[in-house]
Amino acid sequence: MILSKLEPSEHLVELRPHVEKWLELVSHPTWREDPPWWYNERAQLSQLAGAIWQMQGWAFEEFATTKREKTPDGEASHYRGRGDFMFWTHHQGRHGGGEQFVAEAKVCFPVLGGGKSLQHIQAALTAARGDAGTNKSHRARYRRLAIVFVAPSAPESKRSKIDERFAALVGQLANESRIVAWHRRARSYIPVRPRAPHRLFPGTILIVEEVFGRG
């Protein structure tokens, strides 16, 4: 049994079809034994990029950009840096199409049911927002996003509680100000990661927020 859902929200509605496609990709049988969510940020971001391409969009990872920071005396300073992700919701030639975004992404691995799970996720969101806010896109029409991939885990001894704890975590994260989508395996289908044979990684949660100001 495999479960996936895009939580209801009126925020960033133009991205919802692309997130639905992302859910299709991360739930594909290809990942039955080796899912992308227990790897790093780039592995997870590649699935979102693939979803955007499949929806006739355009996506580009790890690109050079101009960023903004404050000097010790409070003045603004610009420097060349690396952006995580740039994409268009529709590809219409060299000038783009649809909505256009630049995004900074983070990944975090909280413990399901752990007392600091939300704190770890919030720290990742804060870091993604901060990085996105420094991104001075070369065209004013690019909107900025903070993206966080959450890959919660639990010890094997807590297998019976995974469904309940995963649902509780999603419930704490979902709200009208962001996109939240998730995919998880049923308890009997959770693969075991060779590097951590006693821990279970039941699924992934995607959080997307728009970032305003700075840049």
Disulfide bonds with the S-S distance in Angstrom:
none
